């Protein structure tokens, strides 16, 4: 059988594996390849001395010559590499060469042939070439190229070869979605290509393919998952510009499901069925992207960016919650400015956050948008903008009550205690006012500011007696409370007097120099010792005094404590076992002993030194006290007569030591002292008779008396038409023109006084009141503080002694020292009041 006719001599030949092609090397070193079926020359190659077909692939052969090995596949140009010897066999990717007498096996790559078939999109042949032996990278390249060319079968085989599960899963999803279709549309091909490119990491090209397929949402979703928000926004905008894609027809909706005839639209005014509600607005692609980006930023912890994105997307509640959480106040106020007034919960949440973070301006802006006056006033109070708060309260009086209590606390915190007390009073919180004064008093005593403590005790007495009664109080409790109020008022006033007097003793002992006269120090110490040694002085704590007037169980306990204190005070005498806090018995006795010795009150000085011997005194004083005790023994055991006080009512000479609250031992009339020097003033207390009203008594006192005063030399003083006239009688005065009705009443009352009975002021009638000179009468009206307190009247028995009375506290002073003190300090030395206009003249005027 003739296969091929060869004109030249044959050097080497070989048949293909299917015996359809014949390769011949002639003596001129030319390689000739024939198709045995058609006996045509397919191609020829020069420089060949041996040839061998691949036993596993029909179209692949290898030949050698000129020290080169050439591998030719199909009609592609041969692939050449250096090799010495003759090709004697070719199987798969192994070539067998004979070099002299040795056989060599050479592994040759099939990559070049593979890529050539891939370029021609001949994936079947490319797969067979790859099966001969290529690298994993070549398999992957074949798989990806086949996948992009929609050759899913070749791609699957290639991915299985390299065991790439991700791409196998992708192929499964693609084949499930498009596997039943015999042909794919252009958009579907673009979508598949885009998915493949996305799997390869070529996101830009994938997005382009998604855009060509009008699947902008897929591109947005891809970039969203990649957290590439700018690219996602770009494609979201592209999608919005392109318009919504046409929705696919619902599954199972065919021509048979179409209505036979169009249905007439329902009339908007038809009865019966109501109009269907409008469908909810659909989120745009860009808005959905922003929400996803916001959620992603929130997961990553970038809450500020998340809140801003929620705000951009119109999710105000979410934005407010995030900004409140991270205290981003500048961003939060932007949300507030965008919110309408109807979003009350969100505005309330923002206002609360601003107040918690002490941002007054933003909180005020938010509350003004809420139009909540009460909350705005509360904001002003929190930030101590009291002027704005009070201005609002003037426009809205219903909110006034809630301002004064915080204002009082703020004033107290800033050491403005007097203003705080007034604020507590306006807030109707007398209990807090009393507590604050009690603390101020206690602190002043601890800090040795005794004059300030006296002022606070006086203020405490005023506040306590003016405190409103507790609600639902019974008649018996109200009566007992009123009695306790009056008693405690005078007790607190007495303590104020004690601390005021002790301030001079403390200053005399502690300071190296003093301006006090010996008589003043003596009077202060004597006044203190007589009051503190009295059984009528109560040393119970201030808290008990306050509890007695507050009602409830505390009042009962306070009354029991008061009873025990009174029973123990009966045996006090001059032992002075209990003294108020901060007062030193040693200081009082030392000052009293020293000044008594210098003024000639040797009996009193001996008593004081004897008591100092049983007390613990400073070591530096001990030697001096011992010497003074010895030296006083040489003095007479008596006091000078001019030092002994005389009662202005009963004219009884009293001893220096008296344990009856510094009162007369005979009639009980208190010795009224000046509070600048503490010497005794010539004043006698009186009261109008019970059938005379206060107004009538004041009118009678204010009238000029129509009586004549005469002296022993015949001169008579009369008042005519408002002028004082002196006239000389012919003989010495023997009539009753100089009779003083007040002195007669006073002496009559003193003659009927029974020792041991409670003290009562002199009672005078209308005639006696009209006979008094207004210049000699002083009035202390305590009713302005409480209707339970009395109005006290005093007459000066020696008009030549100029006396001044404070208009606030009702204490008496020598007018000269009073004016000097007021010029120096511009206030009362006792109570600190500056309102004393018209109270320092020797006229009959109401002091309060």
CORGIUR-V717144 format. One record per residue. PHI is phi as a letter, one per 30 degrees, with the letter a starting at -180 (999 if undefined). PSI is psi in whole degrees, -180 to 180 (none if undefined). Layout:
BEGIN
phi = {PHI/PHI}
psi = {PSI/PSI}
END
This chain:
BEGIN
phi = {999/d/c/b/c/c/d/c/d/c/c/a/a/a/c/d/d/c/h/c/b/b/c/b/c/d/d/c/i/c/c/b/c/c/c/d/d/c/h/c/d/d/a/b/b/d/h/b/b/a/b/a/d/d/d/c/b/d/c/b/b/b/b/b/l/h/h/b/c/b/c/b/b/h/c/d/d/d/c/c/a/d/a/c/k/c/d/c/a/b/b/i/c/c/c/c/b/c/b/h/c/c/c/c/c/c/d/c/d/c/d/d/d/e/d/d/d/d/d/d/i/c/d/d/d/d/d/d/d/d/d/d/k/b/d/d/d/d/e/d/d/d/d/d/d/d/d/d/d/i/c/d/d/d/d/d/d/d/d/d/e/c/h/c/d/e/d/d/d/d/d/d/d/d/d/d/d/b/d/d/d/d/b/c/d/d/d/d/d/d/d/d/d/d/d/d/d/d/d/d/i/c/d/d/d/d/d/d/d/d/d/d/d/h/c/d/d/d/d/d/d/d/d/d/d/d/i/c/d/d/d/d/d/e/d/d/d/d/d/d/d/d/i/d/d/d/d/d/d/d/d/i/c/b/d/d/d/d/d/d/b/d/d/d/d/d/d/d/c/d/d/j/d/d/d/d/d/d/d/d/d/d/d/d/d/d/d/d/d/d/d/d/d/d/d/d/d/d/d/d/j/d/d/d/d/d/d/d/d/d/d/d/d/i/c/d/d/d/d/d/d/d/d/d/d/c/h/d/d/d/d/d/d/d/d/d/d/d/d/d/d/d/d/d/e/d/d/d/d/d/d/d/d/d/d/d/c/h/c/d/d/d/d/d/d/d/d/d/d/d/i/c/d/d/d/d/d/d/d/e/d/d/c/i/c/d/d/d/d/d/d/d/d/d/d/b/d/d/c/d/d/d/c/d/d/d/d/d/d/d/d/d/d/c/i/c/d/d/d/d/d/d/d/d/d/d/d/h/c/d/d/d/d/d/d/d/d/d/d/d/d/d/d/d/d/d/d/i/c/d/d/d/d/d/d/d/d/d/d/d/d/d/d/d/d/c/d/d/d/d/d/h/c/d/d/d/d/d/d/d/d/d/d/d/d/d/d/d/d/d/d/d/d/d/d/d/d/d/d/d/d/d/d/d/d/d/d/d/d/d/d/d/b/b/c/d/d/e/d/d/d/d/d/d/d/d/d/d/d/d/d/d/d/d/d/d/d/c/c/d/d/d/d/d/d/d/d/d/c/c/i/i/d/d/d/d/d/d/d/d/d/d/d/d/d/d/d/d/d/d/c/d/h/c/d/h/d/b/b/d/e/j/c/c/d/d/d/d/d/d/d/d/d/d/d/d/d/d/c/j/d/d/d/d/d/d/d/d/d/d/d/d/d/c/c/d/c/e/e/d/c/e/d/d/d/d/d/d/d/d/d/d/d/d/c/d/d/a/c/d/d/d/d/d/d/c/d/d/c/c/i/d/d/c/d/d/c/b/c/b/h/h/b/d/d/c/c/i/d/d/d/d/c/d/c/b/k/i/d/d/c/d/c/b/d/b/b/d/d/d/d/c/d/d/d/d/d/d/d/d/d/d/d/d/d/c/b/c/c/b/c/d/c/j/d/b/c/b/c/b/h/i/c/d/b/c/b/c/d/d/b/d/d/b/c/c/d/c/d/c/d/d/d/d/d/d/d/d/d/d/d/c/d/c/e/j/d/d/d/b/d/d/c/b/c/d/d/d/d/d/d/d/d/e/d/c/c/b/b/c/c/d/d/d/d/a/d/d/d/c/c/c/c/b/b/d/d/b/e/d/d/d/b/b/b/d/d/c/c/i/d/c/b/d/d/d/d/d/d/d/d/d/d/d/c/h/a/d/d/c/c/i/d/c/c/b/d/i/c/c/c/d/b/d/b/d/d/b}
psi = {125/122/-52/143/118/127/-32/169/147/128/-37/148/164/146/148/171/-27/5/37/-11/147/128/129/134/116/-176/-11/12/33/138/125/128/124/150/119/-26/-41/-9/34/150/120/-48/168/151/142/175/53/138/-11/157/151/131/151/125/-6/-5/131/-41/16/131/166/141/158/159/146/40/32/143/126/136/123/131/120/-134/8/156/149/151/123/146/159/139/137/133/-172/138/124/-11/155/113/118/-116/17/133/134/124/142/119/108/-107/9/145/130/142/124/127/123/136/151/15/-41/-45/-38/-50/-27/-40/-34/-35/-33/1/26/79/-26/-52/-39/-39/-42/-38/-42/-32/-22/-26/100/171/170/-34/-37/-41/-43/-41/-42/-43/-45/-40/-41/-37/-43/-28/10/24/80/-32/-45/-43/-42/-46/-41/-42/-33/-38/-41/2/48/98/-34/-49/-32/-41/-40/-43/-39/-43/-40/-43/-33/-33/-38/6/-30/-9/138/-26/151/144/171/-42/-39/-40/-39/-39/-43/-44/-39/-40/-41/-44/-37/-37/-29/-6/8/74/-34/-46/-37/-43/-37/-43/-37/-39/-39/-30/5/27/64/-32/-33/-41/-42/-43/-39/-50/-28/-45/-29/-5/31/85/-32/-46/-38/-39/-38/-48/-27/-41/-38/-40/-38/-36/-38/-16/166/141/155/126/142/151/145/149/131/4/105/-171/-30/-18/-5/143/151/-36/150/141/136/139/145/143/137/-20/11/146/158/-107/137/160/139/149/150/147/151/145/137/141/138/167/-41/-39/-42/-37/-42/-40/-40/-42/-39/-44/-39/-43/-36/-39/-36/-8/0/76/-34/-46/-39/-44/-40/-36/-40/-38/-41/-37/-3/10/80/-39/-47/-40/-42/-43/-42/-46/-34/-39/-41/3/40/82/-36/-38/-34/-38/-29/-39/-42/-41/-24/-20/144/166/-18/-16/66/-45/-41/-40/-37/-41/-43/-42/-40/-42/-42/-41/-37/-31/11/40/95/-44/-48/-40/-41/-43/-41/-44/-35/-35/-32/-21/42/100/-42/-43/-33/-40/-42/-38/-45/-39/-39/-37/11/33/75/-31/-45/-38/-43/-32/-41/-37/-28/-37/-28/83/-20/-16/5/-37/-31/-1/-38/-37/-50/-35/-41/-42/-39/-43/-41/-40/-29/21/25/72/-37/-44/-35/-38/-41/-38/-40/-37/-41/-28/2/37/70/-28/-43/-36/-44/-40/-41/-41/-38/-42/-42/-41/-47/-44/-39/-38/-44/-33/7/31/76/-31/-38/-38/-38/-43/-40/-36/-40/-42/-37/-40/-43/-45/-38/-44/-22/1/138/151/153/154/156/45/138/168/-43/-42/-36/-41/-45/-37/-42/-41/-42/-36/-48/-46/-43/-30/-49/-30/-44/-36/-38/-39/-37/-41/-41/-48/-33/-45/-38/-25/-35/-38/-44/-42/-38/-37/-43/-38/145/-28/151/148/2/140/154/-37/-38/-44/-41/-46/-41/-48/-39/-41/-45/-45/-39/-38/-46/-27/-1/146/-21/-9/130/129/17/154/156/-33/-36/-38/-40/-37/-27/-23/3/-11/168/-170/-32/-36/-41/-47/-37/-38/-40/-42/-37/-41/-44/-40/-39/-40/-38/-23/-15/-33/21/-56/-135/13/-32/58/-27/130/156/160/134/-12/131/122/-33/-44/-44/-49/-38/-47/-41/-44/-44/-45/-32/-40/-39/-26/-5/9/74/-34/-46/-40/-40/-42/-43/-43/-36/-40/-31/-27/-25/2/160/113/162/142/-33/-18/-20/-46/-42/-39/-39/-42/-39/-36/-38/-41/-31/-21/-23/-6/164/145/66/167/150/142/-33/-11/-16/128/146/132/133/-10/-62/-2/28/135/124/151/167/-39/123/126/51/43/40/52/172/139/-13/-59/-11/4/128/143/117/118/152/140/20/78/-28/28/159/135/150/66/143/131/141/165/139/157/161/-26/3/124/163/-42/-40/-40/-40/-36/-40/-39/-36/-18/146/132/142/62/158/131/129/149/170/-15/7/-6/139/137/127/162/121/121/39/3/143/127/134/133/152/123/165/-34/-180/153/123/1/-172/25/-23/15/132/113/-35/-40/-37/-44/-41/-44/-37/-43/-35/-32/-27/3/134/120/141/-20/155/148/137/134/166/130/127/154/-173/-38/-41/-38/-42/-22/-12/145/132/-29/-18/-2/136/138/131/106/102/1/-19/-22/-36/141/-11/-19/154/175/123/134/140/145/136/121/-15/91/-21/-19/114/122/141/149/137/137/-10/-47/-15/16/154/151/157/133/-37/-47/-32/-46/-39/-43/-40/-36/-30/-45/-10/29/168/133/-18/-58/-10/10/143/-6/82/23/124/9/-6/11/156/63/159/88/154/131/-25/none}
END
